[in-house]
Amino acid sequence: MSINKFVGVGRLTRDPELRYSKSGVAVCNFTLACNRHFKSNDGEGADFINCVTFRKTAENLAQYMKKGNQVGVDGRIQTRTYDDKDGKTVFVTEIIAEYVQFLETKGSSGNQQSNQQQDNDFKGDTEPLDITDDDLPF
């Protein structure tokens, strides 16, 4: 038995890049900055992890998330190689993100007053939305 599992939380280092394959499948590349703690003068650092996700998850990530947003990623590690335009072999290690959880947008942490105002805005009688589960970003 073998296990190939990645679970991590971090912030997007740039806006997600959405494109479509020749067969029309959505593909989204993004880089996740994950903090790590170790004993040194600074006390911590970060790892920058390349990730890719597909289909509806890819479209939702590109639509709702941007640089600085915090996400949780559940997936697997994959390695591959290809030859660049100069004929050199390039080795790539990336996370195939099977699930991406939107955790917080940049600037939303510690913004309790704004969150409380938003909660108050949604109280009262409202009409239900006419959407399906497939339309939800999570």
N, C-alpha and C positions, 0 to 999 in steps of 0.2 A: 504494500500500500504506500502511496506517496501523497504528500500534501503540498499544495501550491496555493497559498492564501495570503492576501494582503488586506489589512484593515488599517486605515489611517485617517487622521483629521489634520487639515491644514488650510492655508489660504491660497487662493488662485494668484499666481504671480503675474498674470496677464489675462486679458479677455480671452475666453474660450474661442477656438477657431473652428467654425463649422464648415464642412464641405460635403459633397455627395459623391459616392462612388459612381462608376459608369453604369451600374445596375440600379442606381437611385437610392442606395442605402445611405442614411445620414451618418457621418463620422465626425466626431468632435475631439480635437486634441487640446489638452490643457496641462499646465505644470502646477504641481501642488508643493507649497513650501511647508514642510513639517518641522517643528522645533525639536531639537534633541538636547538633552542635558548631559553634560560631562564635566569632569573636573579640569578646569583650566583657569586662566586669568579672567576670562569673560564669563565663564560659567555655563554658557550655552551657545548653540549654533543652530543651523538649519540644514536640512537636506532638501534638494529640489528634485522632485520626482515627476518624470514625464508619464502622462496617463492618456488613454484613449477610450472613448465610449461610443456606442453605436445606437442607431434607430431613434426611438422617441426620447430616450435618456439624453442622447446627443443634442437633439433639437431643444429640449427643455433647458438643458444646461446653458446652451448658447443664448437662449431667449431671456432667461431669468437671472443668470449669474454674470459677474464681471470681476475684473481685477480687484483683489482685496477681500472678496467674499469668502467666508469659511464654509467648507464642505467636508462631509465624511465620505470616504470611498471604501467600498468593499469589492475586491476583485482578485485577480491572479497576476503573477509575474510572467512576462513573456520576453524571450530574446529572439532576435532575428538579425539577419545580415542582408546587405545589398551593396552593389557596386555603384559608387558615385560617378559623376560625369568624367572624372579623371581616371577611372578604372580602379580606384582604391576601394578595398572592402571596408564598409562601415558596419560596426557592431552597435546594435540598439537594444537597450533593456528598458521596458516600459510596463506599466500596469494596465491591464485590460479591466477597466472599471465596469463591473456588472451592475452595481448599484451606486448611485450618488445621492447623498442626503444633503439638502440645502440647510445649513445650520444657522448662519447669520450673515447679514449684509454688513459691509464695512461701516462703522459708525453706529450700528444699532446696539452694541453692548454698552451698558451703563446709561442708556437713554430711557430711563424709567418714566419720566414725565411724558415724553412723546408716546411711549407704549400705552400709558394709562389713558391719554387723550384718545388714542386710536380705539381702545377698548370701549370708551364712552361713546364714540362715534357709531359703534356697531350695535348699541343697545336699542331696544324698541322693536316695533313691528317692521319687518322687512319681508319682501317677496322672495321666495326661493329662486335660486338661479337655475336656468334651464341648460345644464351641462351634464356631460357624462363623466365617469371616472377617468376615461382616456384623455380628457381635456385638462386634468389636474396636473400640476408640475411635480407632484410627488407621489 
